[in-house]
Structures are given as C-alpha cells and as structure tokens.
Amino acid sequence: MTTYDHGTRDVGPPPSQPPATPAGPVASTTPAAPQPPQPLAASAGPTASAGPVAPDGRQAARPQATGGSPLARAWRGRPEDPRWARPALWALLAVTTVLYLWSLGASGYANQFYSAAVQAGSESWKAFFFGSSDAANSITVDKPPAALWPMALSVRLFGLSSWAVLVPEALMGVATVGVLYAAVRRRFSAAAGLIAGAALAVTPVAALMFRFNNPDALLCLLMVSAVYCVLRALEDARTKWLLLAGVCFGLGFLTKTLQAWLILPPLAVVYAVCAPAKFGRRIGQLLLGGLAMVVSGGWWVAIVELWPASSRPYIGGSQHNSFLELTFGYNGLGRINGDETGSVGGGGRGGGGGGGGRWGETGIDRLFGSDMGGQIAWLLPAAFILLAAGIWLTWRAGRTDTRRAAFLVWGGALLMTFATFSFMSGIFHQYYNIALAPYIAAVVGMGAALLWERRNEGGRAGSAASAVLAVTVAATAYMSYVLLGRSADWHSWLRWAVLIGGLAAAAGLLLTARLGRKAALAAAGLGLAAGLAGPVAYTLNTVDTPKRGSIVTAGPSVAGGMGGPGGGFPGGGRMGGPPGMQNGRQGAGQQGQGQGNQQGGQAQQGQGQGGGQGMPGGGTGGGQPGGQNGFPGGGQSPQNGKGNAQGQGQGQGQNGRPGMLPGGGMGEGGRRGGGMGGLLDGQQVDAKTEAKLEKNADDYTWAAAAIGSQNAASYQLATQKPVMAIGGFNGSDPSPTLAQFKEYVKQGKIHYFISSGTGMGGGPGGGQGTSSQITSWIEATYKKVTVGSTTLYDLTQKSSASSKSSASSKS
C-alpha cells in the first residue's frame, strides 16, 4: 500500500489509465482518485490547492472544507489532516509566543543603538523615514530603516518602554514559525511542518534574536516569506507569487541591505529549471520578480540619494555621506573581504593567518567552533545528511517535481548562507547565524518526514531509510554531546542523557522492522527529544538571561568562546577578543610600563603592548589562544574572572591601525558601564546627570553630544531628548566635521558635551580623527562640569583659560 497523504489514509496503486477529466478543484467533499504519475512540463495552468502529494510531486485532489464557522475551520485545518495536526500547530505557536515574551522586559532597551533610533522615529516622522539616531536628525544608524519602523510605530502607540520596543520582534518570531510550518506543510506532512517549526523556535540564536531589537528578526521573517512565495510559484507558475517574493526581497534589502539577497541565486536557478512553464515564460517571470524587488527596495534608496545632503541626516557607517557607499562598502563587500573602512578596530582589511581575520578563523568548520557552535550547530549535521537523502530520494522525479524543488530551494539557501558565513573575512558576529536557522529547520522537517514515509514502505528501501534516520539521530546526539561539553559545569548530566538517549533511539530505529509500529514511534519520539534537548536547554538559559549591548550570544558561557550572558564584547560575557588577531595595537596609559599577557591585552599603567586574545577591560579573558597581538592594553582582563577595569586604549598601532579601543565594563551578566568605552554598550545614566541634561533641554536642538552612538543613546533614552552621536556607531564617521560642530555651538544648538573619559580618538586616524578633533577643541575651550559620575562640558560657558586667551588675543 502506498501512502499518498503521509499516513492520514491508505489508498491503492493509481489506476493504469488517467481519468477522463483533467485534475482541478473538487466541488464535492468526496476525495477524488489520485492522479497517475505524469510529467508536468506541459501544464502551466493552475492546479488544485495544496493537499496530498503523489510520489512524482503532483498534487492529488483533496476534499475541500465545507460548512462550519471560520473559527471551526481554522481549528480543524485541512480535512485530510489527522485530528491532532491543527491543534498541535496552535499549541506550537502558543508555546513559542510564551517563550519569546517571557521576562522580555528584563533586557531593558536591549541594543540601545537601535532603541534610540526607535525613540527618535516615534518623535519625528523625518527621523522615522531616514532611521536617524536622534529626533534632530544628525546621523542615521548604519542600516536602512525598515527594521526600525515596526518598533517605532509600537512606541508611538504605547509609549517608550522595553516592551514596546521588543514585543514586535517577538511577534515576528512567532510569525516566522507559522510561515515556516505553512511552507513545509504544503508539500509534506503536518508532522514535517511541526518538526520544522519546533526546531526553529528552540534554536538558541533564533530565541535570542526574536527577543532582541537588531534587524535580524525582520530579515528572518522576510526571507522565510520569500521562500514560501517561491515554493507557491513552483506549484503552478503563477506570476503573482514571484512578484510577492520580489517584494519580500526588496523589503529585506531595506532591512539589512545585501544580506537579504544572499539566497537569491539558488532560488532563481531552481525556479528557472523546475517551474511548470515554458522556458521563456520562466525567464520573463523572474525578470518581473526582479523588477518588483528593485522597486520595493529601491524607492527609499532613490529618495535618500536624491535628497539634498544639507537637509537630511548624515548616512551613518559611510565615509562620504552616501547610502550606496554604505551598501557596497562597509555593509556589503567589506563584510566578505574584510575591507571595512570605518569599522570597529579602525577599518581596513583584517589580518590573520590561517584564513582568519580580526573576526576569527574562517573555514568549513567555523560554525562548529566554540564561539559559534552553541548558537546554530545543533542540527547542522542532521540537515546536511537529510538534505542529501531528500535529493537522492527525489532525484529521478520529473523536472517539475515540487518535493524535489522544495529540497533544492531550502537546501540551496542553507548551503549558500553556510558557505558565505564560513568564509567571509569581514565583521561576523555570532547572532548572524539566525539566518541559517529556518533553512536548517525546514530541511530537517522535510527530510525526516520523507524518510519516515519510505521506512513505512518496507523492503530494502524501508531498511535504508531506517538506517539513514538512525545515523542522523546518532550524529545529532553526538553533536549535542560535544556542544554541551563546552560548558562542563553547566548541567553536566544533560550531555550524557542526550548521548545515551540518542544512541538508544538510533538502535531502536534500526530494529523497528522487528519491533513493530509502536516501538518505531517510541524510538522516533526518543530521537526527536534527544535531538532537541540541547537546543531547548540553551534556549531556556537564553530566555532567562537579560541581553543588552551590541553583541549578544545565546546560552551559557563556553570554554574558549566569545559573548555570553549579558552580551558582549568587552564588559559582558565570555569575551577574550576576536580570535586569531595578528596585528597588534599599542596602548597608552598614565605612568610607567606594562606588558600585556597572552589572554588579556593587559597594560594596567602606562604604555604597553597588547598581547594574545584580549580585548581590554571587562568580560572574562578566556578567549581562544593562538592570536599573536591583541587589541590595545588598557584596563585589565583577568584570565578567568570578571573584569571591571577602566583603561585607555589610545596610542599608535603596531603593524596595523592605531590602537583606539578603550577598555571598561563589568563581567558576565552584569550591567556594564560601557564596553570599549561605551562603543558596544552605553553608559549607565545616574539621576543627577539625567536631571542636568533635561533642564532647559527644549531650548536647544540637541540636549547634548557624545562620541559614538551607544554613548549618545544611553543619555537620549534616559532623557528622551535628542543627543548627537558624534562619529556614528564607531565614532569614526566624519560627522559632524569640526567646522560644522563649531557652527552648531555658535548657533546655540547644543547644550552639553558628554565626555566618555576614554581618550578615544574616533576611528581611522586615531588622534587625528574628527571625533578626537572635536573632543580636543571642547576640552580646551569650554567649562568642565562634573555631575554625579559623569563629566560634562557646558558649551554655553567657556573655560577661564579660554576666556583669558580670547581676551589676550583681542587686546
């Protein structure tokens, strides 16, 4: 007996002759006889809506739901689905919602860089449109603004709060799980869709980013939606689905620029080869989809590029106030080749031997490493095995087979993203791996369901399918054992339970032909539990730990890793510095000499040579050994403890760019006082400083100015008044120039300058950068005021020394 609808009912072999009438929508509630295998190349017209799928990929007619209320139909789902399918889907979505909303407010404003832009957009429609960091529109964030728009609208409706900022992100996560289920379910069983949805929901990096306010949450939703639309287009070659896919890719570009187009090549190739239409029509449809993508993503770019630069904010992340420069440079090719002018560390091509740069070693095993593996690698081996098995089992199908097309689409997206992330030399953070999560989950769900069907057929094919399932479960259990072993003191029993359970399930799957159906289901359930136990544990740890700062990671601390609870680069979590650093940066301090050690880049007093893996100050200095010269000395990063030292990272770089990354911050999980001097996480604002900045703030365009967007964001969110971010995110953008800043001060537009106390030179050029020039001019000209723990300069009152100098020059 052949199961056409994945176990919901058994039907006999298809009739030897085709029916007299062509397949189409079925009016009655009685299932029509399944269609015989036929090539679909000749048919480009519409087919019946999704339902049972014959082995050749054709869609067998299915009964249509009739009668009953919309609520009842929504609860019951497809007539051919088992009764548990739709309630299980609603349960999955409900659990995902609770998981992503649980204790969400504990993360505060999460990434204050984006939260400040959200606050600005809720106050000013101009700031909303451009994605400005402040409501007075001095500079934009270093991304296009689409990801900010849902959060800014939420804040407009509900007021500024952590929940108003983060709930839209959590709801995007729930929606992504739902769309992924729908995409997988169209060509596979309900169980396949549920496995895919659950695997995505509990992937640690997905749980992290769907509870955070970086652009990755919206990008993930748009990419899954784009794949869904392409799969719909592959069913019947309807142009509207390619147009909708194009819109998703265009909006994805407005979310995170060129990363959204990473999966375009495999999707376009699969459609060009497999769509049920003539070749010329397929190419024409792809061109129309491309046009929809360009229009939906290009309208905003055109407006920004044509808008007079003097009346719009500076484009953050660029060196020449150009969004196109940002797109193809810092946020584009620079991420691939490492040539990122204006990036953290001073820009330019990152050095590093063995295929590595300042962002770590590259290579095929990169995503399995200690700092990346716990984020995404749990199901990667299973995905590769099941992708190969799925393509093998569907290889002999017709050109338009939709099941094979599904494996090619999801698998192509997986392989393209995996290869890019493994070998890119530019900025690469652990949380980027959320892009892989839905592709892995989809392939795992589809592959497991297809092998389970083949297993039920018995014979040699069934035995082979059981063997592949057993190998997949065993490989997944071993991967979990390895990843959990990197946190040896964290629930150490779990890795052994996962390994033993996984191996027992694998043995059971090999013996199920002898043990019967119930034993087979028990073995499959045990294997699923063993495979997801590790990611679930990591995800629960992530949900229970507040995440703040620019760079955050999921799960507990791991040996030799980066990030960690509380997020971060220096000052938060397990930061030992980007692994594989080769080019040293020399720190400059107050007195004496200090030599950095291998783990921490230590120069407690005076001038010293940073060494090894350490970012200065903060975090746990247990980075991966092997780098030769670290970031600058300044502050102290103990090897296995929590650091909270402040230090200076200013000075001349050795064999590289100037040392400009100051230390500072607290250790794991703590609220930091500003990693890297507030570059990657903002400062804590005390009540006295907040009151000082708020006083008479409405009389100025900007209540204050500060070096770097994170520094400025802290004070802007505390006061809800515009604070100018000098130099943008990294403090390295030439905005404003010294002349422009002097003019703003002369016109009485800025009240205070907030000193970071880091000696930060502000990007490329170190002490000669725009930020450093502005700082030096202010310190020499205006009155210094200490409020609480904060040093301010009142830009309406010149210092006594400056006043005397001015009077002397006049006389």
Disulfide bonds with the S-S distance in Angstrom:
none
